Amino acid sequence: MSQDLPPLPALALGRYRHYKGGEYEVMGVARHSETLAPLVVYRPLYNDSGWWVRPFEMFTGTLLVDGVQCPRFEHIG
């Protein structure tokens, strides 16, 4: 089965800053069990609320903030 799976997109592991200021640690990229869509697995560094997932395209996407295009999450190391 693994030969039939599309490759997961690459994403640097480590610390990211959300455009609203919170810092997160990216643990990896996983697949949705039904759709096979790539999901970013991450956790906030400012509290202990557990691990979260977000669609890869949304995590790596950009948005317009005060008239300026910026990344939703920016890799900081």
Distance bins in CASP14 RR format, pairs under 12 A and 6 or more apart:
PFRMAT RR
TARGET T0000
AUTHOR 0000-0000-0000
RMODE 2
METHOD distances of the structure
MODEL  1
1 31 0 0 0 0 0 1 0 0 0 0 0
1 36 0 0 0 0 0 1 0 0 0 0 0
2 8 0 0 0 0 0 1 0 0 0 0 0
2 31 0 0 0 0 0 1 0 0 0 0 0
2 36 0 0 0 0 0 1 0 0 0 0 0
4 36 0 0 0 0 1 0 0 0 0 0 0
5 30 0 0 0 0 0 1 0 0 0 0 0
5 31 1 0 0 1 0 0 0 0 0 0 0
5 32 0 0 0 0 0 1 0 0 0 0 0
5 33 0 0 0 0 0 1 0 0 0 0 0
5 36 1 0 0 1 0 0 0 0 0 0 0
5 37 0 0 0 0 0 1 0 0 0 0 0
5 38 0 0 0 0 0 1 0 0 0 0 0
6 29 0 0 0 0 0 1 0 0 0 0 0
6 31 0 0 0 0 1 0 0 0 0 0 0
6 35 0 0 0 0 0 1 0 0 0 0 0
6 36 1 0 0 1 0 0 0 0 0 0 0
6 37 0 0 0 0 0 1 0 0 0 0 0
6 38 0 0 0 0 1 0 0 0 0 0 0
6 56 0 0 0 0 0 1 0 0 0 0 0
7 29 0 0 0 0 0 1 0 0 0 0 0
7 31 0 0 0 0 0 1 0 0 0 0 0
7 36 0 0 0 0 0 1 0 0 0 0 0
7 38 0 0 0 0 1 0 0 0 0 0 0
8 28 0 0 0 0 1 0 0 0 0 0 0
8 29 1 0 1 0 0 0 0 0 0 0 0
8 30 1 0 0 1 0 0 0 0 0 0 0
8 31 1 0 0 1 0 0 0 0 0 0 0
8 32 0 0 0 0 0 1 0 0 0 0 0
8 36 0 0 0 0 1 0 0 0 0 0 0
8 37 0 0 0 0 0 1 0 0 0 0 0
8 38 1 0 1 0 0 0 0 0 0 0 0
8 39 0 0 0 0 1 0 0 0 0 0 0
8 40 0 0 0 0 0 1 0 0 0 0 0
8 41 0 0 0 0 0 1 0 0 0 0 0
8 56 0 0 0 0 1 0 0 0 0 0 0
9 28 0 0 0 0 0 1 0 0 0 0 0
9 29 1 0 0 1 0 0 0 0 0 0 0
9 30 0 0 0 0 0 1 0 0 0 0 0
9 31 0 0 0 0 0 1 0 0 0 0 0
9 37 0 0 0 0 0 1 0 0 0 0 0
9 38 1 0 1 0 0 0 0 0 0 0 0
9 39 0 0 0 0 0 1 0 0 0 0 0
9 40 0 0 0 0 1 0 0 0 0 0 0
9 55 0 0 0 0 0 1 0 0 0 0 0
9 56 1 0 1 0 0 0 0 0 0 0 0
9 57 0 0 0 0 1 0 0 0 0 0 0
9 59 0 0 0 0 0 1 0 0 0 0 0
9 60 1 0 0 1 0 0 0 0 0 0 0
10 26 0 0 0 0 0 1 0 0 0 0 0
10 28 0 0 0 0 0 1 0 0 0 0 0
10 29 1 0 0 1 0 0 0 0 0 0 0
10 38 0 0 0 0 0 1 0 0 0 0 0
10 40 0 0 0 0 0 1 0 0 0 0 0
10 56 0 0 0 0 0 1 0 0 0 0 0
10 60 0 0 0 0 0 1 0 0 0 0 0
10 75 0 0 0 0 0 1 0 0 0 0 0
11 26 1 0 0 1 0 0 0 0 0 0 0
11 27 0 0 0 0 0 1 0 0 0 0 0
11 28 1 0 0 1 0 0 0 0 0 0 0
11 29 1 0 1 0 0 0 0 0 0 0 0
11 30 0 0 0 0 0 1 0 0 0 0 0
11 38 0 0 0 0 1 0 0 0 0 0 0
11 39 0 0 0 0 0 1 0 0 0 0 0
11 40 1 0 0 1 0 0 0 0 0 0 0
11 41 0 0 0 0 1 0 0 0 0 0 0
11 42 0 0 0 0 1 0 0 0 0 0 0
11 54 0 0 0 0 0 1 0 0 0 0 0
11 56 1 0 0 1 0 0 0 0 0 0 0
11 57 0 0 0 0 0 1 0 0 0 0 0
11 59 1 0 0 1 0 0 0 0 0 0 0
11 60 1 0 0 1 0 0 0 0 0 0 0
11 61 0 0 0 0 0 1 0 0 0 0 0
11 73 0 0 0 0 1 0 0 0 0 0 0
11 75 0 0 0 0 1 0 0 0 0 0 0
12 25 0 0 0 0 0 1 0 0 0 0 0
12 26 1 0 0 1 0 0 0 0 0 0 0
12 27 0 0 0 0 0 1 0 0 0 0 0
12 28 0 0 0 0 1 0 0 0 0 0 0
12 29 0 0 0 0 0 1 0 0 0 0 0
12 40 0 0 0 0 0 1 0 0 0 0 0
12 42 0 0 0 0 0 1 0 0 0 0 0
12 59 0 0 0 0 0 1 0 0 0 0 0
12 60 0 0 0 0 0 1 0 0 0 0 0
12 73 0 0 0 0 0 1 0 0 0 0 0
12 74 0 0 0 0 0 1 0 0 0 0 0
12 75 1 0 1 0 0 0 0 0 0 0 0
12 76 0 0 0 0 0 1 0 0 0 0 0
12 77 1 0 0 1 0 0 0 0 0 0 0
13 24 0 0 0 0 0 1 0 0 0 0 0
13 25 0 0 0 0 1 0 0 0 0 0 0
13 26 1 0 1 0 0 0 0 0 0 0 0
13 27 1 0 0 1 0 0 0 0 0 0 0
13 28 1 0 1 0 0 0 0 0 0 0 0
13 29 0 0 0 0 1 0 0 0 0 0 0
13 40 0 0 0 0 0 1 0 0 0 0 0
13 41 0 0 0 0 1 0 0 0 0 0 0
13 42 0 0 0 0 1 0 0 0 0 0 0
13 43 0 0 0 0 0 1 0 0 0 0 0
13 75 0 0 0 0 1 0 0 0 0 0 0
13 77 0 0 0 0 1 0 0 0 0 0 0
14 23 0 0 0 0 0 1 0 0 0 0 0
14 24 0 0 0 0 1 0 0 0 0 0 0
14 25 1 0 1 0 0 0 0 0 0 0 0
14 26 1 0 1 0 0 0 0 0 0 0 0
14 27 0 0 0 0 1 0 0 0 0 0 0
14 28 0 0 0 0 1 0 0 0 0 0 0
14 40 0 0 0 0 0 1 0 0 0 0 0
14 41 0 0 0 0 0 1 0 0 0 0 0
14 42 0 0 0 0 1 0 0 0 0 0 0
14 43 0 0 0 0 0 1 0 0 0 0 0
14 45 0 0 0 0 1 0 0 0 0 0 0
14 73 0 0 0 0 0 1 0 0 0 0 0
14 74 0 0 0 0 0 1 0 0 0 0 0
14 75 1 0 0 1 0 0 0 0 0 0 0
14 76 0 0 0 0 1 0 0 0 0 0 0
14 77 1 0 1 0 0 0 0 0 0 0 0
15 21 0 0 0 0 0 1 0 0 0 0 0
15 22 0 0 0 0 0 1 0 0 0 0 0
15 23 1 0 1 0 0 0 0 0 0 0 0
15 24 1 0 0 1 0 0 0 0 0 0 0
15 25 1 0 1 0 0 0 0 0 0 0 0
15 26 1 0 0 1 0 0 0 0 0 0 0
15 27 0 0 0 0 0 1 0 0 0 0 0
15 42 0 0 0 0 1 0 0 0 0 0 0
15 43 0 0 0 0 0 1 0 0 0 0 0
15 44 0 0 0 0 0 1 0 0 0 0 0
15 45 1 0 0 1 0 0 0 0 0 0 0
15 46 0 0 0 0 0 1 0 0 0 0 0
15 73 0 0 0 0 1 0 0 0 0 0 0
15 74 0 0 0 0 1 0 0 0 0 0 0
15 75 1 0 0 1 0 0 0 0 0 0 0
15 76 1 0 1 0 0 0 0 0 0 0 0
15 77 1 0 1 0 0 0 0 0 0 0 0
16 22 0 0 0 0 1 0 0 0 0 0 0
16 23 1 0 0 1 0 0 0 0 0 0 0
16 24 1 0 1 0 0 0 0 0 0 0 0
16 25 1 0 0 1 0 0 0 0 0 0 0
16 26 1 0 1 0 0 0 0 0 0 0 0
16 27 0 0 0 0 0 1 0 0 0 0 0
16 28 0 0 0 0 0 1 0 0 0 0 0
16 40 0 0 0 0 1 0 0 0 0 0 0
16 42 1 0 0 1 0 0 0 0 0 0 0
16 43 0 0 0 0 0 1 0 0 0 0 0
16 44 0 0 0 0 0 1 0 0 0 0 0
16 45 0 0 0 0 1 0 0 0 0 0 0
16 54 0 0 0 0 0 1 0 0 0 0 0
16 59 0 0 0 0 1 0 0 0 0 0 0
16 60 0 0 0 0 0 1 0 0 0 0 0
16 61 0 0 0 0 0 1 0 0 0 0 0
16 71 0 0 0 0 1 0 0 0 0 0 0
16 72 0 0 0 0 1 0 0 0 0 0 0
16 73 1 0 1 0 0 0 0 0 0 0 0
16 74 1 0 0 1 0 0 0 0 0 0 0
16 75 1 0 1 0 0 0 0 0 0 0 0
16 76 1 0 0 1 0 0 0 0 0 0 0
16 77 0 0 0 0 1 0 0 0 0 0 0
17 23 1 0 1 0 0 0 0 0 0 0 0
17 24 1 0 0 1 0 0 0 0 0 0 0
17 25 0 0 0 0 0 1 0 0 0 0 0
17 26 0 0 0 0 0 1 0 0 0 0 0
17 42 0 0 0 0 0 1 0 0 0 0 0
17 44 0 0 0 0 0 1 0 0 0 0 0
17 45 0 0 0 0 1 0 0 0 0 0 0
17 46 0 0 0 0 0 1 0 0 0 0 0
17 70 0 0 0 0 0 1 0 0 0 0 0
17 71 0 0 0 0 1 0 0 0 0 0 0
17 72 0 0 0 0 0 1 0 0 0 0 0
17 73 1 0 0 1 0 0 0 0 0 0 0
17 74 1 0 1 0 0 0 0 0 0 0 0
17 75 0 0 0 0 1 0 0 0 0 0 0
17 76 1 0 1 0 0 0 0 0 0 0 0
17 77 0 0 0 0 1 0 0 0 0 0 0
18 24 1 0 0 1 0 0 0 0 0 0 0
18 25 0 0 0 0 0 1 0 0 0 0 0
18 26 0 0 0 0 0 1 0 0 0 0 0
18 42 0 0 0 0 1 0 0 0 0 0 0
18 44 0 0 0 0 1 0 0 0 0 0 0
18 45 0 0 0 0 0 1 0 0 0 0 0
18 46 0 0 0 0 0 1 0 0 0 0 0
18 52 0 0 0 0 0 1 0 0 0 0 0
18 54 0 0 0 0 0 1 0 0 0 0 0
18 58 0 0 0 0 0 1 0 0 0 0 0
18 59 0 0 0 0 1 0 0 0 0 0 0
18 61 0 0 0 0 0 1 0 0 0 0 0
18 63 0 0 0 0 0 1 0 0 0 0 0
18 65 0 0 0 0 0 1 0 0 0 0 0
18 70 0 0 0 0 0 1 0 0 0 0 0
18 71 0 0 0 0 1 0 0 0 0 0 0
18 72 1 0 0 1 0 0 0 0 0 0 0
18 73 1 0 1 0 0 0 0 0 0 0 0
18 74 0 0 0 0 1 0 0 0 0 0 0
18 75 0 0 0 0 0 1 0 0 0 0 0
18 76 0 0 0 0 0 1 0 0 0 0 0
19 59 0 0 0 0 0 1 0 0 0 0 0
19 61 0 0 0 0 0 1 0 0 0 0 0
19 62 0 0 0 0 1 0 0 0 0 0 0
19 63 1 0 0 1 0 0 0 0 0 0 0
19 64 0 0 0 0 0 1 0 0 0 0 0
19 65 1 0 1 0 0 0 0 0 0 0 0
19 66 0 0 0 0 0 1 0 0 0 0 0
19 68 0 0 0 0 0 1 0 0 0 0 0
19 69 0 0 0 0 0 1 0 0 0 0 0
19 70 1 0 1 0 0 0 0 0 0 0 0
19 71 1 0 0 1 0 0 0 0 0 0 0
19 72 1 0 1 0 0 0 0 0 0 0 0
19 73 1 0 0 1 0 0 0 0 0 0 0
19 74 1 0 0 1 0 0 0 0 0 0 0
20 44 0 0 0 0 0 1 0 0 0 0 0
20 46 0 0 0 0 0 1 0 0 0 0 0
20 63 0 0 0 0 0 1 0 0 0 0 0
20 65 0 0 0 0 1 0 0 0 0 0 0
20 70 0 0 0 0 0 1 0 0 0 0 0
20 72 0 0 0 0 1 0 0 0 0 0 0
20 73 0 0 0 0 0 1 0 0 0 0 0
20 74 0 0 0 0 0 1 0 0 0 0 0
21 44 0 0 0 0 0 1 0 0 0 0 0
21 45 0 0 0 0 0 1 0 0 0 0 0
21 46 0 0 0 0 1 0 0 0 0 0 0
21 65 0 0 0 0 0 1 0 0 0 0 0
21 70 0 0 0 0 0 1 0 0 0 0 0
21 71 0 0 0 0 0 1 0 0 0 0 0
21 72 0 0 0 0 0 1 0 0 0 0 0
21 73 0 0 0 0 0 1 0 0 0 0 0
21 74 0 0 0 0 1 0 0 0 0 0 0
21 76 0 0 0 0 0 1 0 0 0 0 0
22 42 0 0 0 0 0 1 0 0 0 0 0
22 43 0 0 0 0 0 1 0 0 0 0 0
22 44 1 0 0 1 0 0 0 0 0 0 0
22 45 1 0 0 1 0 0 0 0 0 0 0
22 46 1 0 1 0 0 0 0 0 0 0 0
22 47 0 0 0 0 0 1 0 0 0 0 0
22 72 0 0 0 0 0 1 0 0 0 0 0
22 73 0 0 0 0 1 0 0 0 0 0 0
22 74 0 0 0 0 0 1 0 0 0 0 0
22 76 0 0 0 0 0 1 0 0 0 0 0
23 42 0 0 0 0 0 1 0 0 0 0 0
23 43 0 0 0 0 0 1 0 0 0 0 0
23 44 1 0 0 1 0 0 0 0 0 0 0
23 45 1 0 1 0 0 0 0 0 0 0 0
23 46 1 0 0 1 0 0 0 0 0 0 0
23 47 0 0 0 0 0 1 0 0 0 0 0
23 73 0 0 0 0 1 0 0 0 0 0 0
23 74 0 0 0 0 0 1 0 0 0 0 0
23 75 0 0 0 0 0 1 0 0 0 0 0
23 76 1 0 0 1 0 0 0 0 0 0 0
23 77 0 0 0 0 0 1 0 0 0 0 0
24 40 0 0 0 0 1 0 0 0 0 0 0
24 41 0 0 0 0 0 1 0 0 0 0 0
24 42 1 0 1 0 0 0 0 0 0 0 0
24 43 1 0 0 1 0 0 0 0 0 0 0
24 44 1 0 1 0 0 0 0 0 0 0 0
24 45 1 0 0 1 0 0 0 0 0 0 0
24 46 0 0 0 0 1 0 0 0 0 0 0
24 47 0 0 0 0 0 1 0 0 0 0 0
24 49 0 0 0 0 0 1 0 0 0 0 0
24 50 0 0 0 0 0 1 0 0 0 0 0
24 51 0 0 0 0 0 1 0 0 0 0 0
24 52 0 0 0 0 1 0 0 0 0 0 0
24 53 0 0 0 0 0 1 0 0 0 0 0
24 54 0 0 0 0 1 0 0 0 0 0 0
24 59 0 0 0 0 1 0 0 0 0 0 0
24 72 0 0 0 0 0 1 0 0 0 0 0
24 73 1 0 0 1 0 0 0 0 0 0 0
24 74 0 0 0 0 0 1 0 0 0 0 0
24 75 0 0 0 0 0 1 0 0 0 0 0
24 76 0 0 0 0 1 0 0 0 0 0 0
24 77 0 0 0 0 0 1 0 0 0 0 0
25 40 0 0 0 0 0 1 0 0 0 0 0
25 41 0 0 0 0 1 0 0 0 0 0 0
25 42 1 0 0 1 0 0 0 0 0 0 0
25 43 1 0 1 0 0 0 0 0 0 0 0
25 44 0 0 0 0 1 0 0 0 0 0 0
25 45 1 0 1 0 0 0 0 0 0 0 0
25 46 0 0 0 0 0 1 0 0 0 0 0
25 50 0 0 0 0 0 1 0 0 0 0 0
25 51 0 0 0 0 1 0 0 0 0 0 0
25 52 0 0 0 0 0 1 0 0 0 0 0
25 73 0 0 0 0 0 1 0 0 0 0 0
25 75 0 0 0 0 0 1 0 0 0 0 0
25 76 0 0 0 0 0 1 0 0 0 0 0
25 77 0 0 0 0 1 0 0 0 0 0 0
26 39 0 0 0 0 0 1 0 0 0 0 0
26 40 1 0 0 1 0 0 0 0 0 0 0
26 41 1 0 0 1 0 0 0 0 0 0 0
26 42 1 0 1 0 0 0 0 0 0 0 0
26 43 0 0 0 0 1 0 0 0 0 0 0
26 44 0 0 0 0 0 1 0 0 0 0 0
26 45 0 0 0 0 0 1 0 0 0 0 0
26 51 0 0 0 0 0 1 0 0 0 0 0
26 52 0 0 0 0 0 1 0 0 0 0 0
26 53 0 0 0 0 0 1 0 0 0 0 0
26 54 0 0 0 0 0 1 0 0 0 0 0
26 56 0 0 0 0 0 1 0 0 0 0 0
26 59 0 0 0 0 1 0 0 0 0 0 0
26 60 0 0 0 0 0 1 0 0 0 0 0
26 73 0 0 0 0 1 0 0 0 0 0 0
26 74 0 0 0 0 0 1 0 0 0 0 0
26 75 0 0 0 0 1 0 0 0 0 0 0
26 76 0 0 0 0 0 1 0 0 0 0 0
26 77 0 0 0 0 1 0 0 0 0 0 0
27 39 0 0 0 0 0 1 0 0 0 0 0
27 40 0 0 0 0 1 0 0 0 0 0 0
27 41 1 0 1 0 0 0 0 0 0 0 0
27 42 1 0 0 1 0 0 0 0 0 0 0
27 43 1 0 0 1 0 0 0 0 0 0 0
27 44 0 0 0 0 0 1 0 0 0 0 0
27 45 0 0 0 0 0 1 0 0 0 0 0
27 50 0 0 0 0 0 1 0 0 0 0 0
27 51 1 0 0 1 0 0 0 0 0 0 0
27 52 0 0 0 0 1 0 0 0 0 0 0
27 53 0 0 0 0 1 0 0 0 0 0 0
27 54 0 0 0 0 0 1 0 0 0 0 0
28 38 0 0 0 0 1 0 0 0 0 0 0
28 39 0 0 0 0 1 0 0 0 0 0 0
28 40 1 0 0 1 0 0 0 0 0 0 0
28 41 1 0 1 0 0 0 0 0 0 0 0
28 42 1 0 0 1 0 0 0 0 0 0 0
28 43 0 0 0 0 0 1 0 0 0 0 0
28 51 0 0 0 0 0 1 0 0 0 0 0
28 52 0 0 0 0 0 1 0 0 0 0 0
28 53 0 0 0 0 1 0 0 0 0 0 0
28 54 0 0 0 0 0 1 0 0 0 0 0
28 56 0 0 0 0 0 1 0 0 0 0 0
28 59 0 0 0 0 0 1 0 0 0 0 0
29 37 0 0 0 0 0 1 0 0 0 0 0
29 38 1 0 1 0 0 0 0 0 0 0 0
29 39 1 0 0 1 0 0 0 0 0 0 0
29 40 1 0 1 0 0 0 0 0 0 0 0
29 41 1 0 0 1 0 0 0 0 0 0 0
29 42 0 0 0 0 0 1 0 0 0 0 0
29 53 0 0 0 0 1 0 0 0 0 0 0
29 54 0 0 0 0 0 1 0 0 0 0 0
29 55 0 0 0 0 0 1 0 0 0 0 0
29 56 1 0 0 1 0 0 0 0 0 0 0
29 57 0 0 0 0 0 1 0 0 0 0 0
29 59 0 0 0 0 1 0 0 0 0 0 0
29 60 0 0 0 0 0 1 0 0 0 0 0
30 36 0 0 0 0 0 1 0 0 0 0 0
30 37 0 0 0 0 1 0 0 0 0 0 0
30 38 1 0 0 1 0 0 0 0 0 0 0
30 39 1 0 1 0 0 0 0 0 0 0 0
30 40 0 0 0 0 1 0 0 0 0 0 0
30 41 1 0 1 0 0 0 0 0 0 0 0
30 42 0 0 0 0 0 1 0 0 0 0 0
30 51 0 0 0 0 0 1 0 0 0 0 0
30 52 0 0 0 0 0 1 0 0 0 0 0
30 53 1 0 0 1 0 0 0 0 0 0 0
30 54 0 0 0 0 0 1 0 0 0 0 0
30 55 0 0 0 0 0 1 0 0 0 0 0
30 56 0 0 0 0 1 0 0 0 0 0 0
30 59 0 0 0 0 0 1 0 0 0 0 0
31 37 1 0 0 1 0 0 0 0 0 0 0
31 38 1 0 0 1 0 0 0 0 0 0 0
31 39 1 0 0 1 0 0 0 0 0 0 0
31 40 0 0 0 0 0 1 0 0 0 0 0
31 41 0 0 0 0 0 1 0 0 0 0 0
31 53 0 0 0 0 0 1 0 0 0 0 0
31 55 0 0 0 0 0 1 0 0 0 0 0
31 56 0 0 0 0 0 1 0 0 0 0 0
32 38 1 0 0 1 0 0 0 0 0 0 0
32 39 1 0 1 0 0 0 0 0 0 0 0
32 40 0 0 0 0 0 1 0 0 0 0 0
32 41 0 0 0 0 0 1 0 0 0 0 0
32 53 0 0 0 0 1 0 0 0 0 0 0
32 54 0 0 0 0 0 1 0 0 0 0 0
32 55 0 0 0 0 1 0 0 0 0 0 0
32 56 0 0 0 0 0 1 0 0 0 0 0
33 39 0 0 0 0 1 0 0 0 0 0 0
33 53 0 0 0 0 0 1 0 0 0 0 0
35 55 0 0 0 0 1 0 0 0 0 0 0
35 56 0 0 0 0 0 1 0 0 0 0 0
36 56 0 0 0 0 0 1 0 0 0 0 0
37 53 0 0 0 0 0 1 0 0 0 0 0
37 54 0 0 0 0 0 1 0 0 0 0 0
37 55 1 0 0 1 0 0 0 0 0 0 0
37 56 1 0 0 1 0 0 0 0 0 0 0
37 57 0 0 0 0 1 0 0 0 0 0 0
37 58 0 0 0 0 0 1 0 0 0 0 0
37 59 0 0 0 0 0 1 0 0 0 0 0
38 53 0 0 0 0 1 0 0 0 0 0 0
38 54 0 0 0 0 0 1 0 0 0 0 0
38 55 1 0 0 1 0 0 0 0 0 0 0
38 56 1 1 0 0 0 0 0 0 0 0 0
38 57 0 0 0 0 1 0 0 0 0 0 0
38 58 0 0 0 0 0 1 0 0 0 0 0
38 59 0 0 0 0 1 0 0 0 0 0 0
38 60 0 0 0 0 1 0 0 0 0 0 0
39 51 0 0 0 0 0 1 0 0 0 0 0
39 52 0 0 0 0 1 0 0 0 0 0 0
39 53 1 0 1 0 0 0 0 0 0 0 0
39 54 1 0 0 1 0 0 0 0 0 0 0
39 55 1 0 0 1 0 0 0 0 0 0 0
39 56 1 0 0 1 0 0 0 0 0 0 0
39 57 0 0 0 0 0 1 0 0 0 0 0
39 58 0 0 0 0 1 0 0 0 0 0 0
39 59 0 0 0 0 1 0 0 0 0 0 0
39 60 0 0 0 0 0 1 0 0 0 0 0
40 51 0 0 0 0 0 1 0 0 0 0 0
40 52 0 0 0 0 1 0 0 0 0 0 0
40 53 1 0 0 1 0 0 0 0 0 0 0
40 54 1 0 1 0 0 0 0 0 0 0 0
40 55 1 0 0 1 0 0 0 0 0 0 0
40 56 1 0 1 0 0 0 0 0 0 0 0
40 57 0 0 0 0 1 0 0 0 0 0 0
40 58 0 0 0 0 1 0 0 0 0 0 0
40 59 1 0 1 0 0 0 0 0 0 0 0
40 60 1 0 0 1 0 0 0 0 0 0 0
40 61 0 0 0 0 0 1 0 0 0 0 0
40 72 0 0 0 0 0 1 0 0 0 0 0
40 73 0 0 0 0 1 0 0 0 0 0 0
40 75 0 0 0 0 0 1 0 0 0 0 0
41 50 0 0 0 0 0 1 0 0 0 0 0
41 51 1 0 1 0 0 0 0 0 0 0 0
41 52 1 0 0 1 0 0 0 0 0 0 0
41 53 1 0 1 0 0 0 0 0 0 0 0
41 54 0 0 0 0 1 0 0 0 0 0 0
41 55 0 0 0 0 0 1 0 0 0 0 0
41 56 0 0 0 0 0 1 0 0 0 0 0
41 59 0 0 0 0 1 0 0 0 0 0 0
42 49 0 0 0 0 0 1 0 0 0 0 0
42 50 0 0 0 0 1 0 0 0 0 0 0
42 51 1 0 0 1 0 0 0 0 0 0 0
42 52 1 0 1 0 0 0 0 0 0 0 0
42 53 1 0 0 1 0 0 0 0 0 0 0
42 54 1 0 0 1 0 0 0 0 0 0 0
42 56 0 0 0 0 0 1 0 0 0 0 0
42 58 0 0 0 0 0 1 0 0 0 0 0
42 59 1 0 0 1 0 0 0 0 0 0 0
42 60 0 0 0 0 0 1 0 0 0 0 0
42 72 0 0 0 0 0 1 0 0 0 0 0
42 73 0 0 0 0 1 0 0 0 0 0 0
42 75 0 0 0 0 0 1 0 0 0 0 0
43 49 1 0 0 1 0 0 0 0 0 0 0
43 50 1 0 1 0 0 0 0 0 0 0 0
43 51 1 0 1 0 0 0 0 0 0 0 0
43 52 1 0 0 1 0 0 0 0 0 0 0
43 53 0 0 0 0 0 1 0 0 0 0 0
43 54 0 0 0 0 0 1 0 0 0 0 0
44 50 1 0 0 1 0 0 0 0 0 0 0
44 51 0 0 0 0 1 0 0 0 0 0 0
44 52 1 0 0 1 0 0 0 0 0 0 0
44 54 0 0 0 0 0 1 0 0 0 0 0
44 73 0 0 0 0 0 1 0 0 0 0 0
45 76 0 0 0 0 0 1 0 0 0 0 0
45 77 0 0 0 0 0 1 0 0 0 0 0
52 58 0 0 0 0 0 1 0 0 0 0 0
52 59 0 0 0 0 0 1 0 0 0 0 0
52 73 0 0 0 0 0 1 0 0 0 0 0
53 59 0 0 0 0 1 0 0 0 0 0 0
54 60 0 0 0 0 1 0 0 0 0 0 0
54 61 0 0 0 0 0 1 0 0 0 0 0
54 72 0 0 0 0 1 0 0 0 0 0 0
54 73 0 0 0 0 1 0 0 0 0 0 0
55 61 0 0 0 0 1 0 0 0 0 0 0
55 72 0 0 0 0 0 1 0 0 0 0 0
56 72 0 0 0 0 0 1 0 0 0 0 0
56 73 0 0 0 0 0 1 0 0 0 0 0
57 72 0 0 0 0 0 1 0 0 0 0 0
58 71 0 0 0 0 0 1 0 0 0 0 0
58 72 1 0 0 1 0 0 0 0 0 0 0
58 73 0 0 0 0 1 0 0 0 0 0 0
59 71 0 0 0 0 1 0 0 0 0 0 0
59 72 1 0 0 1 0 0 0 0 0 0 0
59 73 1 0 1 0 0 0 0 0 0 0 0
59 74 0 0 0 0 0 1 0 0 0 0 0
59 75 0 0 0 0 0 1 0 0 0 0 0
60 71 1 0 0 1 0 0 0 0 0 0 0
60 72 1 0 0 1 0 0 0 0 0 0 0
60 73 1 0 0 1 0 0 0 0 0 0 0
60 74 0 0 0 0 0 1 0 0 0 0 0
60 75 0 0 0 0 1 0 0 0 0 0 0
61 69 0 0 0 0 1 0 0 0 0 0 0
61 70 0 0 0 0 1 0 0 0 0 0 0
61 71 1 0 0 1 0 0 0 0 0 0 0
61 72 1 0 1 0 0 0 0 0 0 0 0
61 73 0 0 0 0 1 0 0 0 0 0 0
61 74 0 0 0 0 0 1 0 0 0 0 0
62 68 0 0 0 0 1 0 0 0 0 0 0
62 69 1 0 1 0 0 0 0 0 0 0 0
62 70 1 0 0 1 0 0 0 0 0 0 0
62 71 1 0 1 0 0 0 0 0 0 0 0
62 72 1 0 0 1 0 0 0 0 0 0 0
62 73 0 0 0 0 0 1 0 0 0 0 0
62 74 0 0 0 0 0 1 0 0 0 0 0
63 69 1 0 0 1 0 0 0 0 0 0 0
63 70 1 0 0 1 0 0 0 0 0 0 0
63 71 0 0 0 0 1 0 0 0 0 0 0
63 72 1 0 1 0 0 0 0 0 0 0 0
63 73 0 0 0 0 0 1 0 0 0 0 0
63 74 0 0 0 0 0 1 0 0 0 0 0
64 70 1 0 0 1 0 0 0 0 0 0 0
64 71 0 0 0 0 0 1 0 0 0 0 0
64 72 0 0 0 0 0 1 0 0 0 0 0
65 71 0 0 0 0 0 1 0 0 0 0 0
65 72 0 0 0 0 1 0 0 0 0 0 0
65 74 0 0 0 0 0 1 0 0 0 0 0
END
